[in-house]
Amino acid sequence: MNARAGQPAQESDLIDIKALVHAYYELIPDVTVPEQRVVFGTSGHRGSSFDAAFNETHIAAITQAIVEYRASQGITGPLFIGRDTHALSRPAETTALEVLSANGVNALVDEFDDFVPTPALSHAIIAYNAAGHDDQADGIVVTPSHNPPRDGGFKYNPPHGGPADSDATHWIANRANEIIAEGSHDVKRSEPTGVGTYDYRGKYVDDLENIIDIEAIKKAGVRIGADPLGGASVHYWSAIAERYGLDLTVVNPTVDPQWGFMTLDWDGKIRMDPSSSSVMASVLKHKDDFDVVTGNDADADRHGIVTPDGGLMNPNHYLAVAVQYLYGHRPGWKSDAAVGKTLVSSTMIDRVASSLGRRLWEVPVGFKWFVPGLVDGSVAFGGEESAGASFLRKDGTVWTTDKDGILLALLASEIIAVTGKSPSELYTELTEKYGSPVYERVDAVATKAQKAALGKLNGSAITADSLAGEPIIAKLSEAPGNGAAVGGVKVVTEHAWFAARPSGTEDVYKIYAESFLGTEHLKRVQAEAKTIVDAALGS
């Protein structure tokens, strides 16, 4: 933990915006250098222009690759495009529009030149494709999500509205790198004239009453504080307050591409992660002023929930409460609709799902795995341990197929209005029924070769038969919900588990672990997890 974690940013912490944008246009990446190649992770291509990892050359090539990909898939409808508040997002959006326009793609930008949260763009794609058009729409979100101000990000969402699957992202990344390697001669560009518009904010806000019990919130007079953390949701929160007459205050409407108003994250960096107590330090100062205070990251696909009695809730705790509440208050959902969770999310969710008589659908890390279930209604809720989730409308139809931090933040107010209790109080009640787990993620040093081996490791390679004094009952390298490879392993006992996955950016692997037997037992699980994994990797 950095000594300044949770403290206000200082002048020395701020980036030079002019230099960052200059680097975007001036630095030319060398795709023979791994760090300068186009690489799509779980949330698109990310990097900084300072590192020649997110530059005009990248974005032009990626967009051209997307144009070619959508043509190969027969996608001929409009392409919805929006950006967040990062400094590199506007230049990248402009580059993308030049390529889209030259290729004859009907790109739709925000009608009011506003920022566009990821869930609003997903909502727009789904709405268009559900309206019975002869063609299909897709989209691009220009955002590095919660990453520091120096970074840029570029995500592609196909017609289902959610994150593109690995088949699509691998094709797009490979084609983009090929284009760059050949001097970008295949990129078509022109002045983006005749670009269409779409009212992302108005359409999204007007539709919220079909998924959240807004009337209950208003009737109960729930006092809401919302902090966009300088992100794309800033004007959405004020629009929600005005449209529905809620007692809702935007506690900090500041938008600053340097994020000079932020408090520093655990490592001393400026980062917009609403699940981090260090990042949310300034928001926590308002916890006694409202019934609930919420935070969102830069593209509003993540949520942070602050209550007067509990402070900032652990994301796993809130997801468990959301599941408990929603499946008891959405009669329009299918009676057999499953509860979706990633395999590194808390087992508390498993226990809640079991108590509800609902099937648990456990998938690998990445929100893309929830998309098919949300689309057909077979999965009513999908959530990740990193404070991202979405769920179905009241009538059981799809809302978004990407994470929706605004939605989950509003849900907290509905829960308070309907139950008369805060989400943190309800979580305490869950622990009284099902036990009180402790959860933590730590990193372990690994070489690139070890990370590659871990990503392909089969559960059968784990030779241990016990973990922290308990018999091992499962060794998973495929997710129970859909049989997809987890890119690592998960080892389970009756009261604990750990999962190990390689980091995509650092020479470490991540160990997620949880125990229902207390902090000391968790430490044993973590220590033995490293020993077990290292042994399987032949370290």
Helices and strands as residue ranges (DSSP letters): G 11-13, H 17-26, G 34-36, E 40-41, E 44-48, G 49-51, H 56-72, E 79-83, H 89-102, E 107-110, H 118-129, E 138-142, E 151-157, H 166-181, E 196-198, H 200-207, G 208-210, H 214-220, E 224-227, H 234-244, E 248-250, H 281-284, E 292-296, E 303-307, E 311-312, H 315-326, E 338-342, H 347-356, E 360-363, G 367-370, H 371-376, E 379-384, E 388-391, H 405-419, H 423-434, E 438-445, H 448-455, G 459-461, E 466-467, E 470-471, E 474-478, E 485-492, E 496-502, E 508-515, H 519-536
